[in-house]
């Protein structure tokens, strides 16, 4: 009777042992309320690459400010391998941040990131991790991205940093992504660069990841979370709207950009989104205003101006109609 084929042995969560030639080693710095899914998506991508490759090309470990266990946003506690002060040399140090950028030991983490950057080390960020990299001065002169929910506050706090809103960005030694499933895309891009597109596609297939997104893919272009399969001209107009909220484009400007008439643009929006372009644009601006109210301490008038409103009363009225509460009440709500 023929022997049954052996099943691949799962890769353990540890760094590559000494003596292994080649390969890459990653560390994931976890802070309080980090997003477990973003971490698991990143680690499992390279774990699967090892499995398909047949040996441990990738290794990884976890880190916290003091070496103690960290609690994720879902309430689960995760033991880590190192404190940030004792972390051995790795190829990329990723910061995994979710619901809050304030946590015990933050000063230690920022100091470690600065030290890592001064030594020329590569740094990455999952979800809202770009916020910590920026606070540590490690994104100056670099493109980055961040979860869409944090982008408005990030851009107000760090106006000189180019935050693209794409699913991930790789700019020299800085690797950032929006978290969630974009952690898979970022790590697949690293796998593709290291081991080729065939292996990257094989890993994507393992996760039923239908399409490997590139750095040029937008993570979110408006209230409609997915415009896939809809008109390319519609997508272009929506992206233009999303990138110009403080000084909204006129209907004529939007139409000219897409090579259409104003009437054609109106029909396009009504057919695909069942809303007029003006109403859709207003929704985008008010959603951005809500993000700023929740994420920053900007005065309400400044929030209004930052989202294209020249009248405080008109902003307040529009906000109440959209969300059922005035901006002042939104500011008093804790999320």
Rosetta blueprint (number, residue, H / E / L):
1 X L
2 X L
3 X L
4 X L
5 X L
6 X L
7 X L
8 X L
9 X L
10 X L
11 X L
12 X L
13 X L
14 X L
15 X L
16 X L
17 X L
18 X L
19 X L
20 X L
21 X L
22 X L
23 X L
24 X E
25 X E
26 X E
27 X E
28 X E
29 X E
30 X E
31 X L
32 X L
33 X L
34 X E
35 X L
36 X H
37 X H
38 X H
39 X H
40 X H
41 X H
42 X H
43 X H
44 X H
45 X H
46 X H
47 X H
48 X H
49 X H
50 X H
51 X H
52 X H
53 X H
54 X L
55 X L
56 X L
57 X L
58 X E
59 X E
60 X E
61 X E
62 X E
63 X E
64 X E
65 X L
66 X L
67 X L
68 X L
69 X L
70 X E
71 X E
72 X E
73 X L
74 X L
75 X L
76 X L
77 X E
78 X E
79 X L
80 X L
81 X L
82 X E
83 X E
84 X H
85 X H
86 X H
87 X L
88 X L
89 X L
90 X L
91 X L
92 X E
93 X E
94 X E
95 X E
96 X E
97 X E
98 X L
99 X L
100 X L
101 X L
102 X L
103 X L
104 X L
105 X L
106 X H
107 X H
108 X H
109 X H
110 X H
111 X H
112 X H
113 X H
114 X H
115 X H
116 X H
117 X H
118 X H
119 X L
120 X L
121 X L
122 X E
123 X E
124 X E
125 X E
126 X E
127 X E
128 X L
129 X H
130 X H
131 X H
132 X H
133 X H
134 X H
135 X H
136 X L
137 X L
138 X L
139 X L
140 X L
141 X L
142 X L
143 X E
144 X E
145 X L
146 X L
147 X L
148 X H
149 X H
150 X H
151 X H
152 X H
153 X H
154 X H
155 X H
156 X H
157 X H
158 X L
159 X L
160 X L
161 X L
162 X E
163 X E
164 X L
165 X L
166 X E
167 X L
168 X E
169 X E
170 X E
171 X E
172 X L
173 X L
174 X E
175 X E
176 X E
177 X E
178 X L
179 X L
180 X L
181 X L
182 X H
183 X H
184 X H
185 X H
186 X H
187 X H
188 X H
189 X H
190 X H
191 X H
192 X H
193 X H
194 X H
195 X H
196 X L
197 X H
198 X H
199 X H
200 X H
201 X H
202 X H
203 X H
204 X H
205 X H
206 X H
207 X L
208 X L
209 X L
210 X L
211 X L
212 X L
213 X L
214 X L
215 X L
216 X L
217 X L
218 X E
219 X L
220 X L
221 X L
222 X L
223 X L
224 X L
225 X L
226 X L
227 X L
228 X L
229 X L
230 X L
231 X L
232 X H
233 X H
234 X H
235 X H
236 X H
237 X H
238 X H
239 X H
240 X H
241 X H
242 X H
243 X H
244 X L
245 X L
246 X L
247 X L
248 X L
249 X L
250 X L
251 X H
252 X H
253 X H
254 X H
255 X H
256 X H
257 X H
258 X H
259 X L
260 X L
261 X L
262 X H
263 X H
264 X H
265 X H
266 X H
267 X H
268 X H
269 X H
270 X H
271 X H
272 X H
273 X H
274 X L
275 X L
276 X L
277 X H
278 X H
279 X H
280 X H
281 X H
282 X H
283 X H
284 X H
285 X H
286 X H
287 X H
288 X H
289 X H
290 X H
291 X H
292 X H
293 X H
294 X H
295 X H
296 X L
297 X L
298 X L
299 X L
300 X H
301 X H
302 X H
303 X H
304 X H
305 X H
306 X H
307 X L
308 X L
309 X L
310 X L
311 X L
312 X H
313 X H
314 X H
315 X H
316 X H
317 X H
318 X H
319 X H
320 X H
321 X H
322 X H
323 X H
324 X L
325 X L
326 X L
327 X H
328 X H
329 X H
330 X H
331 X H
332 X H
333 X L
334 X L
335 X L
